Amino acid sequence: MTMTVGDFLLQRLDEWRVGRIYGYPGDGINGFLAAMRRQDRIRFVQTRHEELAAFMACAH
């Protein structure tokens, strides 16, 4: 299987030692979430609102 943009992005984030991503799922990031399911090093924390994801990331 070829590498998608989501796979490449997750590979780069892993190189930067990012361990957790906060976000709100939707149509715009479905490809990214599919890439998230193919890896197990970075954790996706689903929030109820996009603004809450930003607050959680800043607090982290």
C-alpha distance matrix in Angstrom:
0.0 3.8 6.6 8.9 12.7 13.2 11.0 12.9 16.1 15.9 15.3 18.4 20.3 19.8 21.1 24.0 24.6 24.3 24.5 25.2 24.5 26.9 26.2 26.8 24.0 24.1 22.6 22.0 19.7 17.8 14.4 15.6 16.7 13.4 12.0 15.2 14.7 11.6 14.0 17.6 19.4 20.4 22.5 22.8 26.4 27.1 30.4 32.6 33.1 31.4 34.6 34.6 31.2 32.7 35.7 33.8 31.7 35.0 36.8 34.1
3.8 0.0 3.8 6.4 9.9 11.3 9.3 10.4 13.8 14.3 13.6 16.1 18.5 18.5 19.4 22.2 23.3 23.0 23.8 24.5 23.5 26.0 25.3 26.0 23.5 23.4 21.7 20.5 18.5 17.1 13.5 14.4 16.3 13.6 11.7 15.2 15.5 12.7 14.6 18.3 19.5 20.1 22.4 22.5 26.2 26.8 29.9 32.2 32.2 30.2 33.2 33.6 30.1 31.2 34.4 32.8 30.4 33.4 35.5 33.0
6.6 3.8 0.0 3.8 6.8 8.0 5.8 6.6 10.0 10.7 10.1 12.5 14.8 15.1 16.0 18.6 19.8 19.5 20.4 21.2 20.2 22.8 22.2 23.4 21.2 21.4 20.0 18.4 16.1 15.3 11.6 11.8 14.1 12.0 9.4 12.7 13.8 11.2 12.5 16.1 16.8 17.0 19.5 19.7 23.3 24.2 27.2 29.6 29.5 27.2 30.1 30.5 26.9 27.8 31.0 29.4 26.9 29.8 32.0 29.5
8.9 6.4 3.8 0.0 3.8 5.3 5.1 6.3 8.6 9.9 10.6 12.5 14.3 15.3 16.7 18.6 19.9 18.9 19.9 20.0 18.4 20.6 19.6 20.4 18.1 18.1 16.5 14.8 12.6 12.1 8.3 8.8 11.6 9.9 7.8 11.4 13.0 11.3 12.8 16.4 17.1 16.6 18.6 18.0 21.5 21.9 24.6 26.8 26.4 24.1 27.1 27.7 24.3 25.2 28.6 27.3 24.9 27.8 30.2 28.0
12.7 9.9 6.8 3.8 0.0 3.8 5.4 5.1 6.1 8.6 9.8 10.6 12.3 14.1 15.3 16.6 18.4 17.1 18.6 18.5 16.5 18.6 17.5 18.6 16.9 16.8 15.4 13.0 11.0 11.6 8.2 7.8 11.3 10.9 8.7 11.6 14.1 13.0 13.9 17.1 17.1 15.9 17.9 17.0 20.2 20.6 23.0 25.1 24.3 21.7 24.5 25.3 21.9 22.3 25.9 24.9 22.3 25.0 27.6 25.6
13.2 11.3 8.0 5.3 3.8 0.0 3.8 5.4 5.1 6.2 8.5 9.9 10.5 12.2 14.2 15.3 16.4 14.7 15.6 15.2 13.2 15.3 14.4 15.6 13.9 14.5 13.8 11.7 8.8 9.3 6.2 4.5 7.8 7.9 5.5 7.9 10.7 10.2 10.9 13.9 14.1 12.5 14.2 13.3 16.5 17.1 19.7 22.0 21.6 19.2 22.1 22.5 19.0 19.9 23.3 22.0 19.6 22.6 24.9 22.8
11.0 9.3 5.8 5.1 5.4 3.8 0.0 3.8 5.5 5.2 6.1 8.7 9.9 10.5 12.4 14.3 15.2 14.2 15.0 15.4 14.4 17.1 16.8 18.4 16.7 17.7 17.2 15.4 12.3 12.2 9.0 7.4 9.7 8.9 5.3 7.8 10.1 8.4 8.7 12.0 12.2 11.7 14.1 14.1 17.7 18.9 21.8 24.5 24.4 22.2 24.9 25.0 21.3 22.3 25.4 23.7 21.2 24.2 26.3 23.7
12.9 10.4 6.6 6.3 5.1 5.4 3.8 0.0 3.8 5.5 5.0 6.2 8.6 9.8 10.6 12.5 14.2 13.7 15.5 16.3 15.2 18.2 18.2 20.1 18.9 19.7 19.1 16.7 14.0 14.7 11.5 9.7 12.6 12.4 9.0 11.0 13.7 12.0 11.5 14.4 13.7 13.1 15.9 16.1 19.6 20.9 23.5 26.3 25.7 23.1 25.5 25.8 22.1 22.5 25.6 24.2 21.3 23.9 26.2 23.8
16.1 13.8 10.0 8.6 6.1 5.1 5.5 3.8 0.0 3.8 5.4 5.2 6.2 8.6 9.9 10.7 12.4 11.2 13.2 13.5 12.0 14.8 14.9 17.1 16.5 17.6 17.5 14.7 12.0 13.5 11.0 8.3 11.3 12.2 9.1 10.1 13.5 12.7 11.8 14.1 13.0 11.4 13.8 13.6 16.8 18.2 20.5 23.3 22.5 19.7 21.9 22.3 18.6 18.7 21.9 20.6 17.6 20.2 22.7 20.4
15.9 14.3 10.7 9.9 8.6 6.2 5.2 5.5 3.8 0.0 3.8 5.4 5.0 6.0 8.6 9.7 10.3 9.0 10.2 10.9 10.2 13.5 14.1 16.6 16.0 17.7 18.2 16.0 12.7 13.7 11.5 8.3 10.1 11.0 7.6 7.5 10.9 10.1 8.5 10.4 9.2 7.8 10.6 11.1 14.6 16.5 19.2 22.3 22.1 19.7 21.9 21.7 17.9 18.6 21.4 19.5 16.7 19.6 21.5 18.8
15.3 13.6 10.1 10.6 9.8 8.5 6.1 5.0 5.4 3.8 0.0 3.8 5.5 5.1 6.3 8.8 9.8 9.9 11.5 13.2 13.3 16.8 17.8 20.4 19.7 21.4 21.6 19.4 16.2 17.0 14.4 11.7 13.5 13.7 10.0 10.4 13.1 11.4 9.4 11.3 9.7 9.6 13.1 14.3 17.8 20.0 22.8 26.0 25.8 23.3 25.4 25.1 21.3 21.7 24.3 22.4 19.4 22.0 23.9 20.9
18.4 16.1 12.5 12.5 10.6 9.9 8.7 6.2 5.2 5.4 3.8 0.0 3.8 5.4 5.0 6.4 8.7 9.0 11.7 13.3 13.2 16.6 17.7 20.6 20.5 22.1 22.4 19.7 16.8 18.4 15.9 13.0 15.4 16.2 12.7 12.9 16.1 14.8 12.8 14.2 12.0 11.2 14.4 15.4 18.5 20.7 23.0 26.2 25.5 22.7 24.3 24.3 20.6 20.3 23.0 21.4 18.0 20.1 22.4 19.7
20.3 18.5 14.8 14.3 12.3 10.5 9.9 8.6 6.2 5.0 5.5 3.8 0.0 3.8 5.4 5.0 6.3 5.4 8.2 9.6 9.7 13.2 14.8 18.0 18.4 20.5 21.4 18.8 15.7 17.6 15.8 12.4 14.1 15.6 12.5 11.5 15.0 14.5 12.0 12.7 10.0 8.4 11.4 12.4 15.2 17.6 19.8 23.2 22.6 19.9 21.3 21.0 17.3 17.1 19.6 17.8 14.5 16.7 18.7 16.0
19.8 18.5 15.1 15.3 14.1 12.2 10.5 9.8 8.6 6.0 5.1 5.4 3.8 0.0 3.8 5.3 4.8 5.5 7.2 9.8 11.1 14.9 16.9 20.0 20.2 22.6 23.6 21.4 18.0 19.3 17.4 14.1 15.1 16.2 12.8 11.6 14.4 13.4 10.3 10.5 7.4 7.1 10.7 12.8 15.8 18.7 21.3 24.8 24.7 22.5 23.9 23.1 19.4 19.7 21.7 19.4 16.4 18.8 20.2 16.9
21.1 19.4 16.0 16.7 15.3 14.2 12.4 10.6 9.9 8.6 6.3 5.0 5.4 3.8 0.0 3.8 5.3 7.6 10.1 13.0 14.2 17.9 19.9 23.2 23.5 25.6 26.4 23.9 20.7 22.2 20.0 16.8 18.4 19.3 15.7 15.0 17.9 16.5 13.5 13.9 10.7 10.9 14.4 16.5 19.4 22.2 24.6 28.1 27.7 25.1 26.3 25.8 22.1 21.8 23.8 21.8 18.5 20.3 21.9 18.8
24.0 22.2 18.6 18.6 16.6 15.3 14.3 12.5 10.7 9.7 8.8 6.4 5.0 5.3 3.8 0.0 3.8 5.6 9.1 11.5 12.7 16.1 18.4 21.9 22.8 25.1 26.2 23.5 20.5 22.5 20.8 17.4 18.9 20.5 17.2 16.1 19.3 18.6 15.5 15.5 12.0 11.1 14.2 15.9 18.2 21.1 23.0 26.4 25.8 23.1 23.8 23.4 19.8 19.1 20.9 19.1 15.6 17.0 18.7 15.8
24.6 23.3 19.8 19.9 18.4 16.4 15.2 14.2 12.4 10.3 9.8 8.7 6.3 4.8 5.3 3.8 0.0 3.8 6.1 9.3 11.5 15.0 17.8 21.4 22.3 25.1 26.6 24.3 21.0 22.7 21.3 17.7 18.5 20.2 17.0 15.2 18.0 17.6 14.2 13.2 9.5 8.9 11.7 14.1 16.3 19.6 21.7 25.3 25.1 22.9 23.7 22.6 19.1 18.9 20.2 17.9 14.8 16.5 17.5 14.1
24.3 23.0 19.5 18.9 17.1 14.7 14.2 13.7 11.2 9.0 9.9 9.0 5.4 5.5 7.6 5.6 3.8 0.0 3.8 5.9 7.7 11.2 14.0 17.7 18.8 21.6 23.4 21.2 18.0 19.8 18.9 15.2 15.8 17.9 15.2 13.0 16.1 16.4 13.2 12.3 9.0 6.9 9.1 10.9 12.8 16.0 17.9 21.6 21.3 19.1 20.0 18.9 15.4 15.3 16.8 14.5 11.4 13.6 14.7 11.5
24.5 23.8 20.4 19.9 18.6 15.6 15.0 15.5 13.2 10.2 11.5 11.7 8.2 7.2 10.1 9.1 6.1 3.8 0.0 3.8 7.0 10.4 13.5 16.9 18.0 21.2 23.3 21.7 18.2 19.6 19.1 15.4 15.0 17.2 14.9 11.9 14.4 15.1 11.8 10.0 6.8 4.7 6.1 8.8 10.6 14.2 16.4 20.2 20.6 19.0 20.0 18.3 14.9 15.7 16.8 13.8 11.5 14.2 14.6 11.0
25.2 24.5 21.2 20.0 18.5 15.2 15.4 16.3 13.5 10.9 13.2 13.3 9.6 9.8 13.0 11.5 9.3 5.9 3.8 0.0 3.8 6.7 10.0 13.4 14.8 18.2 20.6 19.2 15.9 17.5 17.6 14.0 13.2 15.9 14.3 11.1 13.7 15.3 12.6 11.0 8.9 5.5 4.7 5.9 7.1 10.6 12.7 16.4 16.9 15.5 16.6 14.7 11.3 12.6 13.7 10.6 8.8 12.0 12.4 9.2
24.5 23.5 20.2 18.4 16.5 13.2 14.4 15.2 12.0 10.2 13.3 13.2 9.7 11.1 14.2 12.7 11.5 7.7 7.0 3.8 0.0 3.8 6.5 10.1 11.6 14.8 17.2 15.6 12.6 14.5 15.0 11.4 10.9 14.2 13.0 10.1 13.2 15.1 13.2 12.5 11.1 7.2 6.2 4.9 6.0 8.5 10.4 14.0 13.9 12.2 13.7 12.3 8.7 10.0 12.0 9.6 7.6 11.2 12.4 10.1
26.9 26.0 22.8 20.6 18.6 15.3 17.1 18.2 14.8 13.5 16.8 16.6 13.2 14.9 17.9 16.1 15.0 11.2 10.4 6.7 3.8 0.0 3.8 7.3 9.8 13.1 16.1 14.9 12.4 14.5 15.9 12.7 11.8 15.4 15.1 12.3 14.9 17.5 16.1 15.4 14.4 10.6 8.5 5.9 4.8 6.1 6.9 10.4 10.2 8.8 10.3 8.7 5.1 7.4 9.3 7.0 6.3 10.0 11.1 9.8
26.2 25.3 22.2 19.6 17.5 14.4 16.8 18.2 14.9 14.1 17.8 17.7 14.8 16.9 19.9 18.4 17.8 14.0 13.5 10.0 6.5 3.8 0.0 3.8 6.5 9.5 12.6 11.5 9.5 11.7 13.7 11.1 10.1 13.9 14.4 12.1 14.6 17.4 16.8 16.8 16.5 12.8 10.7 7.2 6.4 5.3 5.9 8.5 8.0 6.4 9.0 8.4 5.2 7.9 10.5 9.4 9.1 12.4 13.9 13.3
26.8 26.0 23.4 20.4 18.6 15.6 18.4 20.1 17.1 16.6 20.4 20.6 18.0 20.0 23.2 21.9 21.4 17.7 16.9 13.4 10.1 7.3 3.8 0.0 3.8 6.6 10.1 10.0 8.7 10.5 13.4 11.6 10.3 13.9 15.3 13.4 15.3 18.5 18.6 18.8 19.1 15.6 13.3 9.6 8.5 5.6 5.5 6.5 6.3 5.6 9.2 9.0 7.1 10.1 12.5 11.9 12.3 15.4 16.8 16.6
24.0 23.5 21.2 18.1 16.9 13.9 16.7 18.9 16.5 16.0 19.7 20.5 18.4 20.2 23.5 22.8 22.3 18.8 18.0 14.8 11.6 9.8 6.5 3.8 0.0 3.8 7.2 8.0 6.5 7.2 10.5 9.5 7.7 10.9 13.0 11.7 13.0 16.3 17.1 17.9 18.8 15.7 13.7 10.0 10.0 7.2 8.4 9.1 9.5 9.1 12.8 12.8 10.8 13.6 16.3 15.4 15.5 18.8 20.2 19.6
24.1 23.4 21.4 18.1 16.8 14.5 17.7 19.7 17.6 17.7 21.4 22.1 20.5 22.6 25.6 25.1 25.1 21.6 21.2 18.2 14.8 13.1 9.5 6.6 3.8 0.0 3.8 5.6 5.9 6.4 10.0 10.3 9.3 11.8 14.2 13.9 15.1 18.0 19.4 20.7 21.8 18.8 17.1 13.5 13.7 10.9 11.5 11.3 11.1 10.5 14.2 15.0 13.5 15.8 18.7 18.3 18.4 21.3 23.1 22.7
22.6 21.7 20.0 16.5 15.4 13.8 17.2 19.1 17.5 18.2 21.6 22.4 21.4 23.6 26.4 26.2 26.6 23.4 23.3 20.6 17.2 16.1 12.6 10.1 7.2 3.8 0.0 3.8 5.7 5.5 8.6 10.1 10.0 11.6 14.1 14.8 15.9 18.3 20.1 22.0 23.3 20.5 19.5 16.1 16.9 14.4 15.2 15.1 14.5 13.5 17.2 18.4 16.7 18.6 21.7 21.6 21.2 24.1 26.2 25.7
22.0 20.5 18.4 14.8 13.0 11.7 15.4 16.7 14.7 16.0 19.4 19.7 18.8 21.4 23.9 23.5 24.3 21.2 21.7 19.2 15.6 14.9 11.5 10.0 8.0 5.6 3.8 0.0 3.8 5.9 7.8 8.6 9.8 11.8 13.4 14.2 16.1 18.1 19.5 21.5 22.2 19.3 18.7 15.5 16.6 14.6 15.5 15.8 14.6 12.6 16.1 17.7 15.5 16.8 20.3 20.4 19.4 22.1 24.6 24.1
19.7 18.5 16.1 12.6 11.0 8.8 12.3 14.0 12.0 12.7 16.2 16.8 15.7 18.0 20.7 20.5 21.0 18.0 18.2 15.9 12.6 12.4 9.5 8.7 6.5 5.9 5.7 3.8 0.0 3.8 5.4 5.1 6.2 8.6 9.9 10.4 12.6 14.6 15.8 17.7 18.4 15.6 15.1 12.1 13.8 12.3 13.9 15.1 14.4 12.5 16.0 16.9 14.2 15.8 19.2 18.6 17.4 20.5 22.8 21.7
17.8 17.1 15.3 12.1 11.6 9.3 12.2 14.7 13.5 13.7 17.0 18.4 17.6 19.3 22.2 22.5 22.7 19.8 19.6 17.5 14.5 14.5 11.7 10.5 7.2 6.4 5.5 5.9 3.8 0.0 3.8 5.4 5.1 6.2 8.7 9.7 10.8 12.8 14.8 17.0 18.5 16.2 15.6 12.8 14.7 13.1 15.3 16.3 16.4 15.1 18.8 19.3 16.8 18.8 22.0 21.1 20.1 23.5 25.4 24.1
14.4 13.5 11.6 8.3 8.2 6.2 9.0 11.5 11.0 11.5 14.4 15.9 15.8 17.4 20.0 20.8 21.3 18.9 19.1 17.6 15.0 15.9 13.7 13.4 10.5 10.0 8.6 7.8 5.4 3.8 0.0 3.8 5.5 5.1 6.4 8.7 10.1 11.1 13.2 16.0 17.3 15.5 15.8 13.7 16.3 15.5 18.0 19.5 19.4 17.7 21.2 21.8 18.8 20.4 23.8 22.7 21.2 24.5 26.6 25.0
15.6 14.4 11.8 8.8 7.8 4.5 7.4 9.7 8.3 8.3 11.7 13.0 12.4 14.1 16.8 17.4 17.7 15.2 15.4 14.0 11.4 12.7 11.1 11.6 9.5 10.3 10.1 8.6 5.1 5.4 3.8 0.0 3.8 5.4 5.1 6.3 8.9 10.1 11.1 13.6 14.3 12.1 12.6 10.6 13.5 13.3 15.8 17.9 17.8 15.8 19.1 19.3 16.0 17.6 20.9 19.5 17.8 21.1 23.2 21.4
16.7 16.3 14.1 11.6 11.3 7.8 9.7 12.6 11.3 10.1 13.5 15.4 14.1 15.1 18.4 18.9 18.5 15.8 15.0 13.2 10.9 11.8 10.1 10.3 7.7 9.3 10.0 9.8 6.2 5.1 5.5 3.8 0.0 3.8 5.3 4.8 6.4 8.9 10.2 12.1 13.5 11.3 10.8 8.6 11.3 10.8 13.8 15.9 16.5 15.3 18.7 18.4 15.3 17.6 20.5 18.8 17.6 21.2 22.8 20.9
13.4 13.6 12.0 9.9 10.9 7.9 8.9 12.4 12.2 11.0 13.7 16.2 15.6 16.2 19.3 20.5 20.2 17.9 17.2 15.9 14.2 15.4 13.9 13.9 10.9 11.8 11.6 11.8 8.6 6.2 5.1 5.4 3.8 0.0 3.8 5.4 5.3 6.8 9.4 12.0 14.1 12.9 13.0 11.5 14.5 14.2 17.4 19.3 20.1 19.0 22.5 22.2 19.1 21.4 24.3 22.4 21.2 24.8 26.3 24.2
12.0 11.7 9.4 7.8 8.7 5.5 5.3 9.0 9.1 7.6 10.0 12.7 12.5 12.8 15.7 17.2 17.0 15.2 14.9 14.3 13.0 15.1 14.4 15.3 13.0 14.2 14.1 13.4 9.9 8.7 6.4 5.1 5.3 3.8 0.0 3.8 5.4 5.2 6.9 10.0 11.6 10.7 11.8 11.1 14.7 15.2 18.5 21.0 21.5 19.9 23.1 22.7 19.3 21.2 24.1 22.1 20.3 23.8 25.4 23.0
15.2 15.2 12.7 11.4 11.6 7.9 7.8 11.0 10.1 7.5 10.4 12.9 11.5 11.6 15.0 16.1 15.2 13.0 11.9 11.1 10.1 12.3 12.1 13.4 11.7 13.9 14.8 14.2 10.4 9.7 8.7 6.3 4.8 5.4 3.8 0.0 3.8 5.4 5.5 7.5 9.0 7.6 8.1 7.6 11.2 12.3 15.7 18.5 19.4 18.2 21.1 20.2 16.8 19.0 21.5 19.1 17.6 21.3 22.5 19.9
14.7 15.5 13.8 13.0 14.1 10.7 10.1 13.7 13.5 10.9 13.1 16.1 15.0 14.4 17.9 19.3 18.0 16.1 14.4 13.7 13.2 14.9 14.6 15.3 13.0 15.1 15.9 16.1 12.6 10.8 10.1 8.9 6.4 5.3 5.4 3.8 0.0 3.8 5.6 7.4 10.2 9.8 9.8 9.5 12.8 13.5 17.2 19.7 21.2 20.5 23.6 22.5 19.3 21.9 24.2 21.6 20.6 24.3 25.2 22.6
11.6 12.7 11.2 11.3 13.0 10.2 8.4 12.0 12.7 10.1 11.4 14.8 14.5 13.4 16.5 18.6 17.6 16.4 15.1 15.3 15.1 17.5 17.4 18.5 16.3 18.0 18.3 18.1 14.6 12.8 11.1 10.1 8.9 6.8 5.2 5.4 3.8 0.0 3.8 7.0 9.8 10.5 11.7 12.3 15.8 16.9 20.6 23.3 24.5 23.5 26.5 25.5 22.2 24.3 26.8 24.2 22.7 26.3 27.3 24.5
14.0 14.6 12.5 12.8 13.9 10.9 8.7 11.5 11.8 8.5 9.4 12.8 12.0 10.3 13.5 15.5 14.2 13.2 11.8 12.6 13.2 16.1 16.8 18.6 17.1 19.4 20.1 19.5 15.8 14.8 13.2 11.1 10.2 9.4 6.9 5.5 5.6 3.8 0.0 3.8 6.1 7.3 9.2 10.9 14.5 16.4 20.1 23.2 24.3 23.1 25.7 24.5 21.0 23.0 25.2 22.4 20.7 24.1 25.0 21.8
17.6 18.3 16.1 16.4 17.1 13.9 12.0 14.4 14.1 10.4 11.3 14.2 12.7 10.5 13.9 15.5 13.2 12.3 10.0 11.0 12.5 15.4 16.8 18.8 17.9 20.7 22.0 21.5 17.7 17.0 16.0 13.6 12.1 12.0 10.0 7.5 7.4 7.0 3.8 0.0 3.8 5.9 7.3 9.9 13.2 15.6 19.3 22.6 24.0 23.2 25.4 23.7 20.4 22.5 24.1 21.0 19.5 23.0 23.3 20.0
19.4 19.5 16.8 17.1 17.1 14.1 12.2 13.7 13.0 9.2 9.7 12.0 10.0 7.4 10.7 12.0 9.5 9.0 6.8 8.9 11.1 14.4 16.5 19.1 18.8 21.8 23.3 22.2 18.4 18.5 17.3 14.3 13.5 14.1 11.6 9.0 10.2 9.8 6.1 3.8 0.0 3.8 6.6 9.9 13.0 16.1 19.4 22.9 24.0 22.7 24.6 22.9 19.5 21.0 22.5 19.4 17.5 20.7 21.0 17.5
20.4 20.1 17.0 16.6 15.9 12.5 11.7 13.1 11.4 7.8 9.6 11.2 8.4 7.1 10.9 11.1 8.9 6.9 4.7 5.5 7.2 10.6 12.8 15.6 15.7 18.8 20.5 19.3 15.6 16.2 15.5 12.1 11.3 12.9 10.7 7.6 9.8 10.5 7.3 5.9 3.8 0.0 3.8 6.7 9.8 12.9 15.9 19.6 20.4 19.0 20.8 19.2 15.7 17.2 18.9 15.9 14.0 17.3 17.9 14.6
22.5 22.4 19.5 18.6 17.9 14.2 14.1 15.9 13.8 10.6 13.1 14.4 11.4 10.7 14.4 14.2 11.7 9.1 6.1 4.7 6.2 8.5 10.7 13.3 13.7 17.1 19.5 18.7 15.1 15.6 15.8 12.6 10.8 13.0 11.8 8.1 9.8 11.7 9.2 7.3 6.6 3.8 0.0 3.8 6.4 9.7 12.8 16.4 17.7 16.9 18.7 16.7 13.5 15.7 17.0 13.8 12.7 16.2 16.4 13.4
22.8 22.5 19.7 18.0 17.0 13.3 14.1 16.1 13.6 11.1 14.3 15.4 12.4 12.8 16.5 15.9 14.1 10.9 8.8 5.9 4.9 5.9 7.2 9.6 10.0 13.5 16.1 15.5 12.1 12.8 13.7 10.6 8.6 11.5 11.1 7.6 9.5 12.3 10.9 9.9 9.9 6.7 3.8 0.0 3.8 6.3 9.6 13.0 14.2 13.5 15.7 13.9 10.7 13.3 15.0 12.2 11.5 15.2 15.8 13.4
26.4 26.2 23.3 21.5 20.2 16.5 17.7 19.6 16.8 14.6 17.8 18.5 15.2 15.8 19.4 18.2 16.3 12.8 10.6 7.1 6.0 4.8 6.4 8.5 10.0 13.7 16.9 16.6 13.8 14.7 16.3 13.5 11.3 14.5 14.7 11.2 12.8 15.8 14.5 13.2 13.0 9.8 6.4 3.8 0.0 3.8 6.5 10.1 11.7 11.6 13.4 11.0 8.4 11.5 12.5 9.5 9.9 13.6 13.6 11.8
27.1 26.8 24.2 21.9 20.6 17.1 18.9 20.9 18.2 16.5 20.0 20.7 17.6 18.7 22.2 21.1 19.6 16.0 14.2 10.6 8.5 6.1 5.3 5.6 7.2 10.9 14.4 14.6 12.3 13.1 15.5 13.3 10.8 14.2 15.2 12.3 13.5 16.9 16.4 15.6 16.1 12.9 9.7 6.3 3.8 0.0 3.8 6.9 8.9 9.5 11.9 9.8 7.9 11.5 12.8 10.6 11.6 15.1 15.4 14.4
30.4 29.9 27.2 24.6 23.0 19.7 21.8 23.5 20.5 19.2 22.8 23.0 19.8 21.3 24.6 23.0 21.7 17.9 16.4 12.7 10.4 6.9 5.9 5.5 8.4 11.5 15.2 15.5 13.9 15.3 18.0 15.8 13.8 17.4 18.5 15.7 17.2 20.6 20.1 19.3 19.4 15.9 12.8 9.6 6.5 3.8 0.0 3.8 5.6 7.1 8.9 6.5 5.9 9.6 10.4 8.9 10.9 13.8 14.0 14.0
32.6 32.2 29.6 26.8 25.1 22.0 24.5 26.3 23.3 22.3 26.0 26.2 23.2 24.8 28.1 26.4 25.3 21.6 20.2 16.4 14.0 10.4 8.5 6.5 9.1 11.3 15.1 15.8 15.1 16.3 19.5 17.9 15.9 19.3 21.0 18.5 19.7 23.3 23.2 22.6 22.9 19.6 16.4 13.0 10.1 6.9 3.8 0.0 3.8 7.0 8.8 7.1 8.0 11.3 11.9 11.4 13.8 16.2 16.4 17.0
33.1 32.2 29.5 26.4 24.3 21.6 24.4 25.7 22.5 22.1 25.8 25.5 22.6 24.7 27.7 25.8 25.1 21.3 20.6 16.9 13.9 10.2 8.0 6.3 9.5 11.1 14.5 14.6 14.4 16.4 19.4 17.8 16.5 20.1 21.5 19.4 21.2 24.5 24.3 24.0 24.0 20.4 17.7 14.2 11.7 8.9 5.6 3.8 0.0 3.8 5.4 5.2 6.6 9.0 10.1 10.7 12.6 14.6 15.5 16.6
31.4 30.2 27.2 24.1 21.7 19.2 22.2 23.1 19.7 19.7 23.3 22.7 19.9 22.5 25.1 23.1 22.9 19.1 19.0 15.5 12.2 8.8 6.4 5.6 9.1 10.5 13.5 12.6 12.5 15.1 17.7 15.8 15.3 19.0 19.9 18.2 20.5 23.5 23.1 23.2 22.7 19.0 16.9 13.5 11.6 9.5 7.1 7.0 3.8 0.0 3.8 5.4 5.1 6.6 8.9 10.0 10.8 12.7 14.5 15.5
34.6 33.2 30.1 27.1 24.5 22.1 24.9 25.5 21.9 21.9 25.4 24.3 21.3 23.9 26.3 23.8 23.7 20.0 20.0 16.6 13.7 10.3 9.0 9.2 12.8 14.2 17.2 16.1 16.0 18.8 21.2 19.1 18.7 22.5 23.1 21.1 23.6 26.5 25.7 25.4 24.6 20.8 18.7 15.7 13.4 11.9 8.9 8.8 5.4 3.8 0.0 3.8 5.4 5.2 6.4 8.7 10.0 10.8 12.5 14.3
34.6 33.6 30.5 27.7 25.3 22.5 25.0 25.8 22.3 21.7 25.1 24.3 21.0 23.1 25.8 23.4 22.6 18.9 18.3 14.7 12.3 8.7 8.4 9.0 12.8 15.0 18.4 17.7 16.9 19.3 21.8 19.3 18.4 22.2 22.7 20.2 22.5 25.5 24.5 23.7 22.9 19.2 16.7 13.9 11.0 9.8 6.5 7.1 5.2 5.4 3.8 0.0 3.8 5.4 5.0 6.1 8.5 9.9 10.5 12.1
31.2 30.1 26.9 24.3 21.9 19.0 21.3 22.1 18.6 17.9 21.3 20.6 17.3 19.4 22.1 19.8 19.1 15.4 14.9 11.3 8.7 5.1 5.2 7.1 10.8 13.5 16.7 15.5 14.2 16.8 18.8 16.0 15.3 19.1 19.3 16.8 19.3 22.2 21.0 20.4 19.5 15.7 13.5 10.7 8.4 7.9 5.9 8.0 6.6 5.1 5.4 3.8 0.0 3.8 5.5 5.1 6.1 8.6 9.9 10.4
32.7 31.2 27.8 25.2 22.3 19.9 22.3 22.5 18.7 18.6 21.7 20.3 17.1 19.7 21.8 19.1 18.9 15.3 15.7 12.6 10.0 7.4 7.9 10.1 13.6 15.8 18.6 16.8 15.8 18.8 20.4 17.6 17.6 21.4 21.2 19.0 21.9 24.3 23.0 22.5 21.0 17.2 15.7 13.3 11.5 11.5 9.6 11.3 9.0 6.6 5.2 5.4 3.8 0.0 3.8 5.5 5.2 6.2 8.6 9.9
35.7 34.4 31.0 28.6 25.9 23.3 25.4 25.6 21.9 21.4 24.3 23.0 19.6 21.7 23.8 20.9 20.2 16.8 16.8 13.7 12.0 9.3 10.5 12.5 16.3 18.7 21.7 20.3 19.2 22.0 23.8 20.9 20.5 24.3 24.1 21.5 24.2 26.8 25.2 24.1 22.5 18.9 17.0 15.0 12.5 12.8 10.4 11.9 10.1 8.9 6.4 5.0 5.5 3.8 0.0 3.8 5.5 5.2 6.1 8.6
33.8 32.8 29.4 27.3 24.9 22.0 23.7 24.2 20.6 19.5 22.4 21.4 17.8 19.4 21.8 19.1 17.9 14.5 13.8 10.6 9.6 7.0 9.4 11.9 15.4 18.3 21.6 20.4 18.6 21.1 22.7 19.5 18.8 22.4 22.1 19.1 21.6 24.2 22.4 21.0 19.4 15.9 13.8 12.2 9.5 10.6 8.9 11.4 10.7 10.0 8.7 6.1 5.1 5.5 3.8 0.0 3.8 5.5 5.1 6.0
31.7 30.4 26.9 24.9 22.3 19.6 21.2 21.3 17.6 16.7 19.4 18.0 14.5 16.4 18.5 15.6 14.8 11.4 11.5 8.8 7.6 6.3 9.1 12.3 15.5 18.4 21.2 19.4 17.4 20.1 21.2 17.8 17.6 21.2 20.3 17.6 20.6 22.7 20.7 19.5 17.5 14.0 12.7 11.5 9.9 11.6 10.9 13.8 12.6 10.8 10.0 8.5 6.1 5.2 5.5 3.8 0.0 3.8 5.5 5.1
35.0 33.4 29.8 27.8 25.0 22.6 24.2 23.9 20.2 19.6 22.0 20.1 16.7 18.8 20.3 17.0 16.5 13.6 14.2 12.0 11.2 10.0 12.4 15.4 18.8 21.3 24.1 22.1 20.5 23.5 24.5 21.1 21.2 24.8 23.8 21.3 24.3 26.3 24.1 23.0 20.7 17.3 16.2 15.2 13.6 15.1 13.8 16.2 14.6 12.7 10.8 9.9 8.6 6.2 5.2 5.5 3.8 0.0 3.8 5.4
36.8 35.5 32.0 30.2 27.6 24.9 26.3 26.2 22.7 21.5 23.9 22.4 18.7 20.2 21.9 18.7 17.5 14.7 14.6 12.4 12.4 11.1 13.9 16.8 20.2 23.1 26.2 24.6 22.8 25.4 26.6 23.2 22.8 26.3 25.4 22.5 25.2 27.3 25.0 23.3 21.0 17.9 16.4 15.8 13.6 15.4 14.0 16.4 15.5 14.5 12.5 10.5 9.9 8.6 6.1 5.1 5.5 3.8 0.0 3.8
34.1 33.0 29.5 28.0 25.6 22.8 23.7 23.8 20.4 18.8 20.9 19.7 16.0 16.9 18.8 15.8 14.1 11.5 11.0 9.2 10.1 9.8 13.3 16.6 19.6 22.7 25.7 24.1 21.7 24.1 25.0 21.4 20.9 24.2 23.0 19.9 22.6 24.5 21.8 20.0 17.5 14.6 13.4 13.4 11.8 14.4 14.0 17.0 16.6 15.5 14.3 12.1 10.4 9.9 8.6 6.0 5.1 5.4 3.8 0.0
